[in-house]
Amino acid sequence: MSAHIKRPPEKKGVVLFSGMLLGVGGAERLLLEEADYFRGMGFDTHVVTFDFREQVLFNQNYQVNIEQVGRKPSQGNLLSKVKTAAINIVSLRRKLRQIRPDIIISSSAQACVYLYFATLFTGFPYVTYVHGSIFWFHTDLMKYSRIHRQVFDEIRDSVPGHREFIPPKRPKVGWLSRVVNEIAAVTVYHAMQRARKVFVHSEQMKWEVGKLYGKEAVVVKGAFPGDITSYEPKQDIKARLGLNGQRMILNINRLEARKRVDMLIRAYKKLSDRVGNTILIIGGVGEDEEKLKSLAAQLDDRDSIRFVGYIREEELWDYIAACDLFVHPNWADYAIAAYEPLALQKKVVWSTEMEIDEHLADNGYIFVAQPTADDFARVMEEALTTEVTQTRTDDLSVYTWDNFCKRIFTEIQTYLDRRN
């Protein structure tokens, strides 16, 4: 835990709060980029969390002040979880009173719950991100609560993935679980109501946040560093993997159901039956890894599906630079991983659920497929055989981390100026 250094009166303070910083993902990347940016802009910047692992730093030299408070969130029974949550709220409140931030940035709607209680009667304002839909998480039963009942069907019917993965009726659970989820849903609703601003990454999420919480969200997007468009590979990934001139189709994901890697494997099987000289490289780890490897072994008689495990941050761009086609079948409306290849002018196949901004509508590197094995196979073949003759270069600067942080900084600075 880092000791707090009292800031000069004119220096503003910001706290970026996340309940846990454990995995390597887009939300974690965003938080670190933002903390680095606010520090560079002269803010007294703190990252506060209940649980932290070094791997979250992506092996990068982030100059951030990470402070772990309270206890690691409990995985025990309900009483244990409530007790730990209460301890953490008190610990967070104590830390906030010590830092006395001008603004707090919450990483999620759930993190807002801690801030809702920790900031009561303190005057410390918070804003929040909503990185994804509550429909993405099948174990989160708050979506079925009474407070969301009137909008549940409308939201579920708006996205193919919502309909594919989420049953229309709540799974059977005990009365205690139902009560807990009803209370949790109401608490999250009120915590979101207290947020001074809500940031999302797509128009779909802006719409969902409006339906669920009655809040007008601000759409902001960030995906890659600004200098990456001139990236020169540090190693020849194809040579290292021994691909011998094969066309490399790349997918990088957490290996879990929402990423639809199983559908991709089936689509690739259909593609490889028609088109030779290809190999599918799957990067990432996750709970479905063994199941996906077993599926690939059943379907792939040419040994042309290869799992390479976790791809380290320092090798990520070399993998992207080496691929002939990047595929992103995920159930998502926006994803950093799908935009990174565009920065290197790589062809990308993504699902119809992915939102395409107006200025990218005619981008020749983007190919869109229905989230089915048949259509993904068809569109992957189209992408592999299409020569992109795009003469214009789309301005991708809107998706740089620097531009993203400027947008957030401007929104927060405007709020602070108006408040003062």
N, C-alpha and C positions, 0 to 999 in steps of 0.2 A: 504494500500500500504506500502510495506516495504522499509525502507531507505537503500540506497546502501552503503556498506562499501568498501572503496577502497582496492583492493587486492594487496599483494606484487608483485613486478615485475615478479618473477619467477612462480607465481601461475596462471595457465590457467583458463579462464572463459568460461562457456557454458551457453547458453540460450536455453531453450526448449519452443517453441512457439506453441500455439494453439489458434485459433480464439475464441473458446468457450470451457469451461470445465463445462458442465452442467449435463450430464448423467453418469450413471454407466455402463461402457462397457469395452471391451477389449482394445481399443485405449487409454482410460483414464488410465486403469491399467498399461499399458505399459509405458506411459509417467511418471507416478509416480515412478514406479520401477526404471526406468532409471535415473530420477532425484536423487533418493536416492543413487543409485550406483555411479554416477559421484561425488556427494558430498562426499561419502566415499572414493573416489579415490583422493581427494584433490582438485577437481575443485571448483572454485567459481561458484556455480550453482544457476540459477534463472529459475523459470517457469513464463512465461509472457502470459497473455490472456486478452481479452476484456470483458469477462463475466465468472463468477465463482460462483459455488454453493458448499457448504460444503459437500454435499452428495457424491461428486466426490471422496472424500478421503477414501471411502469404510470403514469408521469407524476404519481406521488403523492409527498407529502412524508414519506417514510419516514425515521425517525431511526435508521438502522442503520449499523453499522460493517462495511463489506464489504472483505475483504482477499483479494487475489489472490496465490496462491503457485504455485511450480513453473512448469510449462509447459502450454500448451493441449494437451489430449489429441490424440495423433497420429492422422492418418488414413492414414499410410503403410503400409509392409509390417509383417509381424509383429515383426521385430527392432526396428524403429523404435518400434512401440507398446509393446513390453516395456521398451525403454530409457526412454521417456518416463514410463511408469508407475512405474518404479523411482525416477527423479528426483523424481516427484511424491510418492511415498510418503515419501522422505527429507525433502522440503520440508515436507510436511504434519506429519511427526513433529517437525521443528524448530519449526514454528509452534505446535504443541500444547504442547511443552515450554516455550515462551516464555509462552504464555497461562496454562497450568496450569489448565484448566477442571475444574469439579466434575462436569460432565456434557457429553457431546457428542450432538447430535441429527443423525442421518444422514437424508438425503432419500430414500434408496432402498436396496434390497438390494445393488445394484451398488456404490453409494457405500460400503457397509459393508466391501467388500473392501479399499479403501484404508485404512479405519480399523482393520481387523483387523490389518494389518501395521504401520501407523503407531503403534498403541497397545500393541504387544507389549512386555511387561515394564515398562510405564509406570504401570499402575494406573488410567489414565483410562478410565472406563466410557462406553459409548455405547448409545443407543437408536436405533430406526430407524422410518421410515415404509415401508409398501409401498402405494404409491398405486394400483397397478393390477396386473392379472394378467400373468404372463409370456406368457400365451396371446395377449395383445393385439398382440404384436410378432412378426410372422411371420419376421423375420430373426434373431430370438433363438432359436438352436437348442438352448439349454440345456434346454428343456422335454423334448427327446427323449433326454436323457442317461440313462445307466444308473442313476444315483442316483434319478431320478424315474420310472423305467420302470414300477414297480408301481402308481403312482397316475395316470399319464398318461391312460389311457383314461377313468378315473372322472371326472377333472376336465374333460377335453374333452367328455364326454357330458353334463355338468351345465348347460351354457349353449348356447343356439342359436348365438350368435356364435362360440363356440369351434369348433363343428362346421362352421359356414359358412366361416370364414376359414382354419382350421388343418387341413392334411391329416393323416390318421391315421398316416402314415409319414414319417420324416425325409426331406427332399429330399436328393438325391444330392450329396455334397460329397467333396472329397479327404480322404485319410487324415490330413493335417496338421490340417485344419479340424476333423475329428472328435476328434482328440486334444486340440486346444486347447479345444474345447467341453466335453469331459469334465472336463478340469482346471478350467475356469472354473466349471462346475456344482458340483464338489466344494468349490472355494474359497468360492463364494457360500454354500453350505450351512454351512460351518464359520464363516464371518463372521456369518451370521444366528444361529447357535448362541451366539455370544459377545455378541449384543445383549441388554442387560438387559431391555428391553421392546420390543414391536413394536406399532405403531399402524396400523390400517387403517380404511377408510371404509364397510365393509359386512359383513354376516354372511357373504356369499359369499366375500369375501376373507379373512375370519377362518378360514373352513373351508379355503380353498386353502392358506393359510400353515401351518395345522396339518398338512395332508397333505404339503406339500412340505418343510417344515423342522422339523416336530414342535414348533412354538412356539405358545403360547397368546397370541393377539393381542387387543388392546383396540380396540373399535370407537368411533371419534370422527368427527363430521361438522361441517363448517363451510362456509358458502356466501356469506354477505353481512354487511355492517355492520349493527349493531343499529338504527340510526336510519333505515334505508332504507324501512321500512314507511310512513313519512310523507313520502316523496319527492314533491316538486313538480317537474314537467318544466321544464327551462330553455329548451326550444325545441319547436316543433311539427314532429316528424319527418315526419308524413304530408304536411303542407303543403310542407315542404322537398323531399320526393320527388315532389310533384305527384300524389298518389294519388287526388285527386278523389272522396273518399267511399268508396273501395274498402276492403274488409276486408283487413287486413294480416296475413299469416301470416309469422312470423319464425323464422329458423334462424341461429344463430351458432356457428361451428365452425372449427377448423383443417380445411382442405379436403384430407382424406386418406381412404383407403379405409375405415378403421374407423368413421368418422363416418356412413357410409351416406347421404351426400348424393345419390348417384346414385339410390338407391332412393327417396328423398324426392322427387326431381324426377319420377320415373315415377309416384309416388303422386299428386303434385300434378296431373299431366296428367290422370289419371283423375278426380280431384276437379273440376277446372276444366271438364271435359266435361259434368259434371252440375250444377255450382253456379257461377253467374256472380258478378261483382262482387268478385273476390278477386285478390290479388297475392301472390306468394311472394318475400320479401326474404331473400337469403342473404348473411350477413356473414362475413368471414374470408378468409384466404389460405392457400395450401398447395400441395403438390406436384401435386395433382389439379385445380387451378383451371382450366386450359385444357381438360382433358378434360370437366369438368363443364359448362363454358360451351358446349362443342360439343354435348353431349347436350341441354342446354336449348334450344339453337338448333334442333336437329332436331325436338324434341317440342312446342315452345311456339309455336303459330301466332298467339297473341294478344299476344305480347310481355308476358306477365304473370309472367315469372320474371326477377328483377333481382338481379344481383350488385353489392354495394356496397363490396366490399373490406374491408380491416381497419377495424374500428370502434374508435375511440379510447376509452380508459377513461372520459374525461369525457363521452362521448356514449352510453355503453352503456345507462345507465338511461333515457335519453330514448327510445331505440329500443324497449326493453322496455315502457315506459309507453305507447308508441304502438300496440303490436301488439294485434290481436284474438285471436290464437292463437299460442302459441310451440310449435314442434315440435322434438323431440329424438329422432331415430331411432337414435342412437349404440349401438354395441355397448359397453355399460357397465353396471355394477351401481349406480354412484353417480356423479353429475357435478354440479359446482357450477352450470354453465350451466342445468341443468334446474330447479334450486331457486330461482334468482334471480327468475324470473317469479312464482313463488308468493308471494314477499315483497310483490309489488305486486298480488296477487289477479288474476293473469292465468291464463287457461286454458292447460294444457300437455298435449300429447300426447307420451308417451314409450313406449319399447318394453317388452315384458313382461320383459326382462332387468333393468330398473331395479328396485331394491329399494324397497319402500314400507314405511316404519315403521308400527307398529301404530296410533299416534295420528293417522296420515294416511290410514288405510284407507278412511274415508268422506268424504275431502275432495272436494268437488264440482268443484274446478278441475283435478283430475288425471284424464286419460283415457288408457287403456292399450291399445296395439295390438300385434299380432304383428308382428315385423320383416319384413313383406312389403309390396310396393306396394299390393296389393289391400286388405289390412286397414288399412294406414295411411290410405289414401284414405277408407275407410268411417268410421274413427274420427275423422278430421279433419272430415268432414262432420257427424258427430254432435256434435262439440265446437262447431263453428260455429253449429249450429242449436239448441243446448241453452242455455237460460237458467239460470244458476246461481242457485238460490234458497236457498243455504246460510245458515242463520240463526246458526249457531255460527261462531266464529273459532278455527281451530286455533292452538295456541301454537307459533309458529315460532322462538321465542327459542333453542331448542336448536341451531338452525343458524346462529346469529350467530357472527361471528369471536370476539367477546369470550367467549362461552360455550365455544367450541371451545378457545381458548387457556387458559381456566380449567381445563378437563378435563386438558389436557396438563400444565399447571403443577402441578396437584394430584397427578397420577400421578408426575411427576418429583420433586416435593418429598417425597412419601411414600417414594419409593425412597431419596432422599438422607438423610432422617431415619432410615430403617431402617439404612442403611449406616453412619451415624455412631453 
